[in-house]
Amino acid sequence: MGTENRKKYRLEAYQSIPAMALEQLAREISADWSIANGAPKAQASLLLGEYEFAIYITEALTEGEKLLAIHRSGEPQLRQYIRGLLDLVCQEKKSRIESMLERAIISHWVEVNFELNWALCYFKLAKNQSQPGKGNSSFKAT
């Protein structure tokens, strides 16, 4: 399959996902993160690629977390805490994302940036459409 055909297929496949459903998912993740972490201004955006899905959260940290990160003494523990909490929030949406994208998630990772105040859940998707929830799973971005 040529490059143009792959791009066309990829666009057609994702056009079948209702934009409102993705926007609703982003709102839910923002709300879930705000409740779990206490960051009142957190806003989630979804990034979708051919074989990946990411949840990008801006304004991800509370004022206390930002202050603690500035002093660096508690940064390793804070990073571990934020990553663990973010992993839980993202894992709660895993089966829904797999179902929405009709792709299995094969792996994922989370990251946080204290200086720029963002957090990210990245999901690697199976290359072919498969049954969500079967075997290994992974997210993709919109």
KOLZALO-583063 format. One record per residue (C-alpha): residue number from 1; x, y, z; chain. Coordinates in pm, 1 decimal, decimal comma, always signed. Each point is the difference from the previous one (the first is absolute). Layout:
BEGIN
> k / xx / yy / zz / c
> NUM / X / Y / Z / A;
...
***
This chain:
BEGIN
> k / xx / yy / zz / c
> 1 / +0,0 / +0,0 / +0,0 / A;
> 2 / +148,0 / +336,1 / -102,7 / A;
> 3 / +50,6 / +293,1 / +234,6 / A;
> 4 / -299,9 / +190,6 / -137,5 / A;
> 5 / -227,8 / -303,0 / +40,4 / A;
> 6 / +116,9 / -51,4 / +360,6 / A;
> 7 / -67,2 / +364,8 / +84,6 / A;
> 8 / -343,0 / -17,9 / -161,7 / A;
> 9 / -85,2 / -319,0 / +190,5 / A;
> 10 / +122,2 / +149,2 / +327,2 / A;
> 11 / -209,6 / +314,0 / -46,7 / A;
> 12 / -308,1 / -198,2 / -99,6 / A;
> 13 / +38,4 / -232,1 / +298,5 / A;
> 14 / +17,7 / +285,8 / +248,1 / A;
> 15 / -275,2 / +202,9 / -163,9 / A;
> 16 / -241,8 / -267,8 / +114,5 / A;
> 17 / +69,7 / +95,8 / +362,6 / A;
> 18 / -250,5 / +266,9 / +101,2 / A;
> 19 / +178,5 / +322,3 / +96,0 / A;
> 20 / -249,5 / +52,1 / +281,0 / A;
> 21 / +94,0 / -336,4 / +151,9 / A;
> 22 / +368,6 / +97,0 / +2,8 / A;
> 23 / -78,8 / +343,0 / +145,3 / A;
> 24 / -208,5 / -165,5 / +271,3 / A;
> 25 / +285,6 / -237,1 / +78,8 / A;
> 26 / +239,3 / +296,9 / +33,3 / A;
> 27 / -244,4 / +175,4 / +237,7 / A;
> 28 / -33,2 / -316,2 / +209,0 / A;
> 29 / +374,9 / -42,9 / +25,6 / A;
> 30 / +39,8 / +367,0 / +99,7 / A;
> 31 / -262,4 / -44,5 / +270,6 / A;
> 32 / +146,9 / -332,0 / +119,8 / A;
> 33 / +350,1 / +149,9 / +21,1 / A;
> 34 / -129,3 / +307,1 / +185,2 / A;
> 35 / -177,9 / -220,0 / +252,9 / A;
> 36 / +291,9 / -241,6 / +43,7 / A;
> 37 / +273,0 / +263,2 / +15,5 / A;
> 38 / -179,0 / +316,1 / +107,2 / A;
> 39 / +124,2 / +205,6 / -298,1 / A;
> 40 / -306,8 / +219,1 / -66,1 / A;
> 41 / +108,1 / +139,7 / -338,1 / A;
> 42 / +109,4 / -329,2 / -160,0 / A;
> 43 / -101,6 / -34,1 / -365,0 / A;
> 44 / +44,2 / -320,2 / -198,7 / A;
> 45 / +54,7 / -19,9 / -374,5 / A;
> 46 / +4,0 / -319,2 / -200,8 / A;
> 47 / +267,7 / -64,5 / -260,1 / A;
> 48 / -61,1 / -266,2 / -262,9 / A;
> 49 / +259,2 / -159,1 / -223,8 / A;
> 50 / +3,8 / -302,2 / -224,6 / A;
> 51 / +127,4 / -233,4 / +273,1 / A;
> 52 / -20,7 / +216,1 / +309,8 / A;
> 53 / -242,1 / +184,6 / +222,0 / A;
> 54 / +99,2 / +255,2 / +261,8 / A;
> 55 / -174,6 / +194,8 / +270,2 / A;
> 56 / +175,6 / +333,3 / +55,0 / A;
> 57 / -96,8 / +189,3 / +315,3 / A;
> 58 / +92,4 / +367,3 / +40,5 / A;
> 59 / -10,1 / +180,4 / +335,8 / A;
> 60 / +51,1 / -346,8 / +145,4 / A;
> 61 / +153,7 / +96,1 / +334,7 / A;
> 62 / -131,8 / +163,8 / +313,5 / A;
> 63 / +172,9 / +307,7 / +143,1 / A;
> 64 / +151,6 / -216,8 / +275,9 / A;
> 65 / +140,6 / -246,7 / -250,6 / A;
> 66 / +152,9 / +279,5 / -205,2 / A;
> 67 / +165,9 / +144,4 / +312,6 / A;
> 68 / +131,2 / -338,6 / +106,6 / A;
> 69 / +141,6 / -61,2 / -349,3 / A;
> 70 / +178,2 / +339,0 / +5,8 / A;
> 71 / +186,6 / -96,2 / +317,5 / A;
> 72 / +114,2 / -325,0 / -163,4 / A;
> 73 / +45,2 / -179,3 / +331,4 / A;
> 74 / -329,4 / -185,3 / -38,9 / A;
> 75 / -0,3 / -26,6 / -377,8 / A;
> 76 / +71,4 / -376,1 / -32,3 / A;
> 77 / -282,1 / -89,1 / +239,8 / A;
> 78 / -233,9 / +254,0 / -157,9 / A;
> 79 / +78,1 / -131,3 / -350,3 / A;
> 80 / -69,2 / -356,4 / +113,7 / A;
> 81 / -327,0 / +108,2 / +165,1 / A;
> 82 / -125,5 / +196,5 / -303,9 / A;
> 83 / +92,7 / -279,9 / -240,1 / A;
> 84 / -176,7 / -258,7 / +215,7 / A;
> 85 / -313,1 / +210,4 / +33,8 / A;
> 86 / -6,0 / +82,4 / -370,3 / A;
> 87 / +46,2 / -365,9 / -86,0 / A;
> 88 / -310,4 / -85,2 / +205,6 / A;
> 89 / -210,8 / +272,0 / -162,8 / A;
> 90 / +103,4 / -107,6 / -349,7 / A;
> 91 / -41,6 / -370,9 / +67,9 / A;
> 92 / -361,9 / +63,8 / +101,2 / A;
> 93 / -68,1 / +116,1 / -358,0 / A;
> 94 / +191,9 / -278,7 / -173,4 / A;
> 95 / -288,8 / -226,9 / -103,4 / A;
> 96 / -208,0 / +297,1 / -111,7 / A;
> 97 / +281,3 / +132,1 / -218,4 / A;
> 98 / +64,8 / -342,8 / -149,8 / A;
> 99 / -368,2 / -33,9 / -78,8 / A;
> 100 / -25,0 / +350,4 / -145,2 / A;
> 101 / +307,3 / -42,3 / -220,9 / A;
> 102 / -61,1 / -368,8 / -71,5 / A;
> 103 / +366,7 / -66,5 / +70,4 / A;
> 104 / +172,5 / -187,3 / +279,5 / A;
> 105 / +251,8 / +176,5 / +222,0 / A;
> 106 / +332,7 / -183,3 / +1,8 / A;
> 107 / +191,8 / +225,5 / +240,5 / A;
> 108 / -10,3 / +333,7 / +173,5 / A;
> 109 / +205,1 / +242,0 / +207,8 / A;
> 110 / -57,5 / +321,6 / +190,6 / A;
> 111 / +212,0 / +312,1 / +43,6 / A;
> 112 / -17,1 / +331,6 / +182,8 / A;
> 113 / +184,9 / +326,6 / -59,2 / A;
> 114 / +18,7 / +219,9 / +309,0 / A;
> 115 / +148,6 / +303,9 / -170,7 / A;
> 116 / -267,2 / +17,3 / -270,2 / A;
> 117 / -282,9 / -134,5 / +220,2 / A;
> 118 / -123,1 / -283,5 / -220,3 / A;
> 119 / -57,9 / -372,5 / +27,3 / A;
> 120 / -33,3 / -259,7 / -275,1 / A;
> 121 / -138,9 / -351,5 / -37,2 / A;
> 122 / +131,1 / -165,0 / -316,6 / A;
> 123 / -150,6 / -319,7 / -139,4 / A;
> 124 / +150,5 / -211,0 / -276,5 / A;
> 125 / -267,5 / -166,4 / -213,6 / A;
> 126 / -0,3 / -328,5 / -181,1 / A;
> 127 / +70,2 / +42,9 / -371,0 / A;
> 128 / -306,2 / -192,0 / -106,4 / A;
> 129 / -353,7 / +26,4 / +122,5 / A;
> 130 / -60,1 / -253,3 / +270,2 / A;
> 131 / -239,7 / -85,3 / +271,9 / A;
> 132 / +38,4 / +258,3 / +278,6 / A;
> 133 / +75,9 / -154,7 / +334,3 / A;
> 134 / +151,7 / -315,9 / -151,2 / A;
> 135 / +362,8 / -66,8 / +84,5 / A;
> 136 / +235,6 / +296,5 / +16,3 / A;
> 137 / -157,9 / +335,7 / -50,6 / A;
> 138 / +103,5 / +354,7 / -91,1 / A;
> 139 / -146,5 / +347,6 / -52,7 / A;
> 140 / +19,8 / +230,9 / -299,7 / A;
> 141 / -28,9 / +378,4 / -19,8 / A;
> 142 / -248,3 / +238,1 / -156,5 / A;
***
